[in-house]
Amino acid sequence: MPQIGPLGRGDPQQLGPFRLAGRVGEGGQGVVYLGQDEAGERAAVKLLHVKFTGDLTARSRFARELKAAERVASFCTARVIAADLDGDTPYIASEYIEGRSLRETIETGGPLSGNALQRLAVGTATALTAIHHAGIVHRDFKPDNVLMAADGPRVVDFGIARILDSTGTITSRAVGTPAYMAPEQISGGEVGPPADVFAWASTVSFAATGAVPFGGNSIAVVLNRVLNHEVDVSGLPEPLRGVVGSCLNKSPYARPSADQVLLRLLGHAETAGASTAVLSQGAELAGRETIGSAWAGRGGTRALHAPAPPGPTGEAGPSSGGPRKPRRGRWAAAAIAVLLVAGGGTLAVRQWGPGWMAGAHASSPPVKAGVPSNTPHVTPTTPATFSSLVDKAAGTHKLTIGMRDLVPGIALSGGDTWHGFEVEVGTYIARQLGVPVSGITFKATGMAERVSQVNSGKVDLVIATYSINGDHVTFAGPYYTAHVDVLVRSGEPYDTVGDLKGHKMCSPGASKSTGIVQDAVDVRLVSADTYADCMNLLRQGLVDAVPGDDLLLAGFANRESIRYKVLGARLTDERYAVAVKRGDVRACTAVRAAITQMYADGTAKRLLVKYFSKVGFTPETVMPAQASCG
């Protein structure tokens, strides 16, 4: 467990909403404090050193740390709670994680074996895969940066210990770190994801043996061993022995990717990269107190098992060790924190293409327009078959997705295909869960049937459920924040809602947006049955404006030959979310991770341009704050 020191003279008492209780540590960039907000939530609050507050380069580096933390899949990160990078005291506050470092654990308790070693290997491999999927290279993976939390191992610290100077020589700051460096880091070669894989293997070897794999009494000895000596992995159980051995190859091009490492440990084929479902499985296994005799199969070569199917009551089967209580707001065991105590260098952030990362989703292109609706239908499963949507996706590679229909640009079925922004969002999420396009069935689902359809299993999830609330389902997201606004013809003298005073506005059916606009400005209403009718009236000049969610308005207007614009009034926030079965926190967390990835790799922005670019409209291209799944 981290040692919390007292606040010193000159330390702040408060940063943003956090009252500071003590010092967690200090590095080259700043000081990390233990903070607590008014609700009692604890946070690791990193404050940039005073000497850097006027340094634009340091502030830029600090901002990259924040972006890096936000890019990693949500079930593998200590979520960022708050940040201020523009004030006089720039800081980042993230979820506080309790736990001793792996180094302390081994030095005080001895090497790990059996279940403890399995949890460590799978958890850290899951974390490293998530880091690489976000296009990030850790560059300082070592036992000090693995925290042994109560719910499994967590990889921490995106800060980089800059032990190579501009000439490629080793400085005195390298003491203690070179033993976990890859050969290319020492020789001045390109440092990419393979270096992290090498460091992961060195770390696991240390955990299993208690000996630093390339240890020595001087830097020269350590560096020579990294470059020229082989590590004895014969004492490790399979499949870990083979995986670690291949990761310690001196050539970065001969090492497996983090995806391949995780797939091998979980016993999956390596024909594709690790999907969100695989990451979910890895995190779940790493967080289980008992994995079972996973590596005790015939000849010691059996891979880790997935969690046992639930019993007849929906609880975990006998081999799972019985049902476990869900952990509030943080079920995943493998996490990447932003404790950022060590080092003072910049983040190694780079979009690495799929050529090295086998199947990594960070560079996945958007799906093709026009998703078939006549794909094989999935017979709904019962809770006795799959305890979570994640398991169903991984086991069947099929999902049924409920959609709203008849909304141009957003979700519209026509013949054998579905088109629209939300159709592609649903397809992207399914692909991140390991379901191909051919395994997706779209089903028109109205608001009134959302709850019953999801909880009965007639659909596995619903896209575009408009808000996050206690509606007897579990919501993931939001995947987009829309706003009640007003659509007008381009060129008309309307720039604000106030300019519409006394003018005619269409009132489509029972849309609540009509009343919201009326609260802002006095308009004359013209009734219509549907939005399509309102668009006809607007086109003919019989009304001056149409109210509604801005994304919906842009979808209708984008297909018109006449140019329209959304005023940008943003009278409300409408959080579009994904509904999954009530209580399926694993599914919620996996969907949130897919949404995070969709924004991180630029897919969300590309889709918004694709479907709404013909309208005077500025969509939200920054990922909305994600709601808790707990």
LODONU-308083 format. One record per residue (C-alpha): residue in one letter; y, x, z. Coordinates in steps of 0.02 Angstrom, whole numbers, padded with zeros to 5 digits, always signed. Layout:
REM residues N
AYXZ ...
REM end
This chain:
REM residues 630
M+00000+00000+00000 P+00170+00072-00046 Q+00263+00152+00098 I+00428+00063+00123 G+00565+00175+00190 P+00725+00116+00275 L+00886+00093+00179 G+00996+00246+00187 R+01182+00270+00202 G+01260+00215+00039 D+01115+00103-00011 P+01168-00073-00059 Q+01119-00219+00052 Q+01114-00344-00092 L+01081-00336-00279 G+01106-00500-00372 P+01008-00635-00279 F+00903-00507-00185 R+00929-00450-00006 L+00862-00272+00003 A+00740-00230+00143 G+00694-00049+00109 R+00659+00090-00015 V+00499+00092-00116 G+00537+00257-00202 E+00656+00359-00308 G+00642+00440-00478 G+00748+00528-00606 Q+00831+00367-00665 G+00855+00267-00508 V+00798+00199-00341 V+00672+00058-00318 Y+00700-00059-00172 L+00599-00198-00094 G+00703-00356-00114 Q+00685-00538-00067 D+00775-00689-00137 E+00828-00848-00046 A+00662-00931-00087 G+00569-00789-00002 E+00500-00713-00163 R+00484-00524-00150 A+00533-00410-00293 A+00536-00228-00341 V+00720-00200-00382 K+00763-00043-00479 L+00944+00015-00471 L+01009+00139-00598 H+01075+00297-00514 V+01262+00294-00481 K+01284+00454-00581 F+01221+00361-00735 T+01321+00200-00721 G+01450+00264-00844 D+01319+00342-00957 L+01292+00230-01107 T+01132+00323-01151 A+01061+00293-00978 R+01107+00110-00987 S+01025+00097-01157 R+00868+00177-01087 F+00871+00054-00943 A+00885-00091-01065 R+00734-00028-01161 E+00633-00030-01000 L+00676-00212-00979 K+00629-00255-01158 A+00466-00159-01139 A+00419-00258-00985 E+00456-00421-01074 R+00353-00375-01228 V+00188-00350-01137 A+00077-00505-01131 S+00122-00608-00979 F-00049-00602-00897 C-00039-00412-00893 T+00134-00387-00825 A+00232-00401-00665 R+00353-00530-00729 V+00537-00487-00735 I+00625-00600-00611 A+00806-00552-00641 A+00911-00416-00721 D+01091-00362-00740 L+01123-00222-00863 D+01310-00249-00886 G+01381-00247-00710 D+01438-00102-00601 T+01265-00091-00522 P+01138-00118-00662 Y+00965-00166-00600 I+00798-00242-00651 A+00698-00348-00527 S+00513-00377-00557 E+00367-00452-00464 Y+00321-00345-00313 I+00141-00286-00310 E+00056-00229-00150 G-00079-00099-00159 R-00116+00085-00138 S-00122+00195-00290 L-00291+00242-00363 R-00258+00423-00315 E-00231+00376-00132 T-00383+00263-00136 I-00498+00400-00199 E-00425+00536-00088 T-00449+00432+00069 G-00606+00332+00028 G-00700+00435-00098 P-00757+00397-00277 L-00787+00221-00341 S-00955+00158-00400 G-01042-00004-00444 N-00935-00160-00447 A-00776-00070-00393 L-00789+00053-00537 Q-00826-00087-00660 R-00672-00185-00605 L-00564-00030-00621 A-00626+00014-00796 V-00611-00162-00866 G-00445-00201-00780 T-00358-00042-00836 A-00430-00056-01013 T-00365-00235-01021 A-00194-00179-00963 L-00186-00035-01086 T-00238-00149-01230 A-00098-00270-01185 I+00027-00126-01180 H-00025-00067-01352 H-00021-00244-01423 A+00163-00247-01374 G+00192-00090-01479 I+00218+00019-01325 V+00147+00190-01283 H+00137+00219-01095 R+00130+00410-01103 D+00105+00432-00916 F-00060+00346-00880 K-00134+00427-00723 P-00210+00380-00553 D-00037+00372-00473 N+00011+00235-00596 V-00137+00122-00556 L-00113+00009-00405 M-00268-00060-00320 A-00204-00235-00284 A-00305-00366-00191 D-00342-00460-00353 G-00388-00309-00456 P-00315-00148-00527 R-00141-00150-00602 V-00064-00020-00716 V+00117+00017-00673 D+00267+00121-00722 F+00339+00117-00896 G+00449+00265-00851 I+00400+00427-00937 A+00385+00594-00848 R+00472+00703-00978 I+00370+00860-00955 L+00400+00924-01131 D+00571+00994-01166 S+00652+00998-01337 T+00558+01155-01384 G+00389+01085-01339 T+00365+01201-01190 I+00305+01145-01020 T+00434+01137-00880 S+00405+01147-00693 R+00407+00958-00683 A+00234+00958-00763 V+00145+01003-00600 G+00015+00869-00562 T+00036+00775-00725 P-00041+00890-00860 A-00218+00856-00796 Y-00206+00681-00873 M-00117+00730-01034 A-00198+00726-01204 P-00214+00888-01303 E-00083+00831-01429 Q+00044+00809-01290 I+00020+00990-01240 S+00017+01061-01416 G+00174+00968-01469 G+00086+00845-01583 E+00130+00663-01610 V+00105+00563-01451 G+00041+00388-01489 P-00086+00263-01422 P-00230+00388-01433 A-00146+00492-01296 D-00151+00341-01180 V-00336+00317-01217 F-00371+00499-01173 A-00274+00480-01010 W-00367+00318-00970 A-00534+00408-00987 S-00474+00551-00877 T-00417+00427-00746 V-00583+00332-00746 S-00677+00497-00734 F-00573+00544-00582 A-00609+00375-00502 A-00797+00394-00530 T-00814+00574-00472 G-00667+00607-00356 A-00629+00765-00455 V-00478+00791-00567 P-00561+00809-00739 F-00454+00954-00797 G-00399+01018-00628 G-00347+01195-00587 N-00240+01299-00470 S-00105+01333-00600 I-00026+01245-00747 A-00096+01377-00865 V-00274+01342-00807 V-00250+01153-00821 L-00180+01164-00996 N-00319+01279-01053 R-00450+01158-00988 V-00368+01008-01072 L-00367+01100-01238 N-00536+01184-01230 H-00653+01116-01096 E-00765+00963-01098 V-00782+00840-00954 D-00957+00807-00887 V-00980+00618-00898 S-01169+00618-00872 G-01151+00541-00699 L-01063+00384-00763 P-01165+00226-00797 E-01177+00153-00971 P-01084+00085-01063 L-00945+00177-00972 R-01022+00348-01003 G-01017+00330-01192 V-00846+00249-01194 V-00764+00381-01083 G-00848+00521-01179 S-00781+00459-01346 C-00607+00435-01274 L-00602+00617-01216 N-00623+00683-01393 K-00497+00822-01424 S-00447+00743-01590 P-00338+00587-01571 Y-00406+00518-01735 A-00585+00521-01670 R-00549+00419-01514 P-00576+00231-01507 S-00425+00119-01488 A-00388+00027-01326 D-00449-00131-01415 Q-00615-00048-01454 V-00632+00019-01277 L-00611-00154-01204 L-00726-00236-01331 R-00862-00108-01294 L-00848-00132-01106 L-00861-00320-01127 G-01006-00309-01249 H-00911-00384-01397 A-00927-00332-01579 E-00786-00220-01642 T-00762-00310-01807 A-00589-00369-01751 G-00462-00324-01621 A-00459-00390-01444 S-00390-00567-01452 T-00296-00651-01311 A-00460-00733-01262 V-00541-00561-01244 L-00394-00499-01141 S-00410-00654-01034 Q-00594-00620-01008 G-00559-00439-00961 A-00427-00488-00835 E-00538-00622-00762 L-00684-00502-00739 A-00573-00368-00663 G-00509-00494-00536 R-00680-00554-00480 E-00742-00488-00314 T-00918-00483-00384 I-00957-00452-00567 G-01142-00440-00535 S-01270-00316-00600 A-01172-00300-00760 W-01219-00120-00797 A-01393-00130-00724 G-01483-00197-00877 R-01626-00120-00971 G-01602+00066-00978 G-01433+00049-00895 T-01351+00003-01059 R-01306-00179-01034 A-01123-00222-01056 L-01020-00327-00940 H-01056-00513-00944 A-00930-00650-00966 P-00912-00769-00819 A-01062-00882-00797 P-01045-01057-00869 P-00998-01188-00740 G-01130-01290-00655 P-01151-01477-00673 T-01001-01514-00561 G-00886-01399-00660 E-00888-01262-00528 A-00945-01085-00566 G-01130-01059-00590 P-01241-00965-00466 S-01222-00793-00544 S-01032-00799-00530 G-01034-00789-00342 G-00977-00969-00322 P-00810-01051-00351 R-00652-00955-00313 K-00484-01022-00263 P-00352-00995-00397 R-00217-00868-00356 R-00044-00944-00358 G+00057-00891-00509 R-00042-00731-00535 W-00224-00752-00583 A-00240-00598-00692 A-00302-00440-00612 A-00243-00311-00736 A-00054-00303-00735 I+00085-00189-00792 A+00227-00179-00667 V+00404-00116-00685 L+00405-00012-00525 L+00470+00132-00630 V+00476+00255-00487 A+00419+00414-00571 G+00502+00507-00711 G+00669+00497-00793 G+00633+00499-00978 T+00648+00365-01109 L+00518+00236-01150 A+00397+00278-01288 V+00413+00115-01384 R+00353+00105-01561 Q+00275-00023-01675 W+00109+00058-01718 G+00027-00018-01868 P-00148-00091-01872 G-00216+00065-01955 W-00245+00144-01786 M-00249-00003-01669 A-00401-00098-01729 G-00343-00274-01758 A-00194-00265-01639 H-00093-00424-01648 A+00078-00343-01630 S+00095-00331-01817 S+00004-00490-01868 P+00093-00578-02012 P+00134-00763-01999 V+00001-00882-02060 K+00011-00956-02233 A+00104-01117-02260 G-00002-01271-02281 V-00141-01267-02152 P-00291-01371-02202 S-00318-01527-02098 N-00495-01557-02156 T-00572-01409-02066 P-00735-01445-01975 H-00701-01563-01829 V-00740-01498-01656 T-00844-01614-01550 P-00754-01620-01384 T-00842-01524-01248 T-00857-01576-01067 P-00807-01478-00912 A-00991-01442-00885 T-00992-01335-01042 F-00829-01238-01031 S-00727-01213-00874 S-00573-01165-00976 L-00501-01183-01149 V-00504-00993-01158 D-00694-00993-01142 K-00712-01130-01273 A-00604-01035-01397 A-00700-00875-01368 G-00869-00960-01375 T-00849-01081-01520 H-00701-01011-01618 K-00644-01191-01640 L-00501-01294-01569 T-00429-01467-01597 I-00239-01468-01585 G-00138-01625-01558 M+00025-01634-01657 R+00169-01752-01684 D+00177-01809-01865 L+00305-01868-01993 V+00435-01738-01942 P+00485-01635-02096 G+00498-01448-02067 I+00415-01466-01897 A+00250-01559-01914 L+00205-01660-02066 S+00032-01702-02133 G+00008-01732-02316 G-00160-01758-02394 D-00273-01617-02340 T-00141-01506-02264 W-00016-01494-02122 H+00151-01407-02140 G+00293-01358-02026 F+00358-01244-01891 E+00252-01317-01752 V+00097-01318-01861 E+00115-01131-01882 V+00153-01109-01697 G-00010-01198-01657 T-00103-01094-01783 Y-00031-00933-01713 I-00081-00980-01535 A-00256-01024-01593 R-00273-00858-01684 Q-00217-00765-01528 L-00356-00856-01434 G-00481-00794-01563 V-00492-00952-01670 P-00475-00928-01859 V-00380-01051-01969 S-00546-01123-02027 G-00587-01170-01848 I-00430-01272-01817 T-00425-01462-01829 F-00253-01542-01818 K-00241-01720-01754 A-00088-01833-01750 T-00055-01871-01568 G+00086-01980-01504 M+00179-01957-01341 A+00093-02106-01261 E-00081-02032-01292 R-00043-01852-01247 V-00113-01855-01070 S-00270-01955-01107 Q-00310-01857-01265 V-00296-01688-01176 N-00385-01733-01016 S-00526-01825-01105 G-00558-01677-01219 K-00517-01769-01380 V-00391-01632-01413 D-00392-01460-01334 L-00204-01438-01327 V-00048-01525-01389 I+00100-01441-01474 A+00276-01511-01453 T+00261-01603-01289 Y+00449-01596-01267 S+00466-01555-01084 I+00383-01467-00938 N+00352-01585-00794 G+00216-01658-00683 D+00146-01768-00821 H-00036-01750-00766 V-00065-01605-00885 T-00031-01419-00868 F+00112-01357-00976 A+00121-01184-01053 G+00281-01112-01122 P+00405-01167-01176 Y+00382-01104-01352 Y+00557-01162-01402 T+00714-01232-01320 A+00798-01365-01426 H+00961-01455-01387 V+01026-01630-01415 D+01157-01609-01551 V+01234-01696-01702 L+01202-01674-01888 V+01346-01697-02012 R+01377-01660-02196 S+01440-01485-02231 G+01623-01485-02283 E+01668-01634-02174 P+01807-01605-02046 Y+01690-01609-01896 D+01675-01449-01796 T+01648-01519-01622 V+01575-01679-01550 G+01751-01732-01504 D+01798-01737-01688 L+01679-01885-01710 K+01780-02000-01597 G+01793-02171-01677 H+01678-02124-01821 K+01509-02200-01867 M+01350-02124-01796 C+01175-02180-01839 S+01065-02237-01693 P+00883-02202-01738 G+00765-02322-01648 A+00754-02291-01461 S+00807-02109-01468 K+00883-02052-01302 S+00997-01934-01397 T+01110-02080-01445 G+01158-02112-01264 I+01184-01926-01230 V+01307-01910-01374 Q+01393-02072-01321 D+01422-01996-01150 A+01516-01854-01235 V+01617-01951-01364 D+01659-02132-01408 V+01577-02170-01576 R+01534-02327-01674 L+01346-02352-01684 V+01250-02404-01840 S+01070-02452-01800 A+00921-02388-01899 D+00733-02394-01873 T+00690-02211-01904 Y+00767-02040-01933 A+00721-02054-02116 D+00830-02212-02124 C+00971-02119-02035 M+00961-01978-02162 N+00976-02106-02303 L+01132-02179-02223 L+01207-02006-02198 R+01170-01956-02378 Q+01255-02114-02442 G+01408-02088-02331 L+01375-02249-02233 V+01374-02150-02069 D+01461-01988-02022 A+01333-01914-01905 V+01154-01921-01842 P+01109-01873-01662 G+00946-01790-01606 D+00862-01629-01555 D+00940-01493-01662 L+00771-01429-01725 L+00721-01605-01779 L+00888-01632-01866 A+00874-01464-01956 G+00697-01508-02012 F+00753-01669-02094 A+00908-01589-02170 N+00820-01435-02237 R+00729-01536-02372 E+00888-01619-02436 S+00983-01564-02592 I+01148-01597-02502 R+01205-01466-02377 Y+01213-01516-02194 K+01259-01430-02032 V+01215-01448-01849 L+01375-01446-01747 G+01308-01330-01613 A+01362-01441-01468 R+01199-01407-01373 L+01223-01554-01255 T+01054-01531-01168 D+00908-01412-01158 E+00744-01485-01222 R+00598-01370-01181 Y+00459-01388-01308 A+00296-01342-01224 V+00108-01342-01251 A-00001-01460-01149 V-00175-01408-01092 K-00295-01493-00974 R-00227-01515-00800 G-00270-01367-00689 D-00325-01250-00829 V-00216-01106-00772 R-00314-00980-00875 A-00275-01076-01034 C-00094-01094-00985 T-00079-00908-00952 A-00164-00863-01117 V-00051-00981-01215 R+00102-00906-01130 A+00041-00734-01182 A+00025-00793-01362 I+00202-00864-01358 T+00267-00699-01289 Q+00180-00606-01429 M+00246-00728-01560 Y+00425-00683-01512 A+00389-00498-01486 D+00317-00470-01660 G+00453-00571-01747 T+00342-00715-01802 A+00449-00847-01715 K+00607-00787-01800 R+00523-00780-01971 L+00460-00958-01952 L+00631-01024-01899 V+00708-00944-02053 K+00568-01009-02163 Y+00588-01191-02114 F+00773-01213-02070 S+00872-01086-02173 K+00949-01214-02292 V+01047-01297-02151 G+01203-01239-02061 F+01105-01211-01903 T+01087-01069-01778 P+00913-01084-01700 E+00860-01002-01537 T+00775-00839-01586 V+00758-00767-01410 M+00603-00818-01315 P+00644-00950-01184 A+00607-00911-01002 Q+00425-00951-00972 A+00378-01077-00838 S+00250-01037-00705 C+00069-01085-00737 G+00030-01093-00551 
REM end
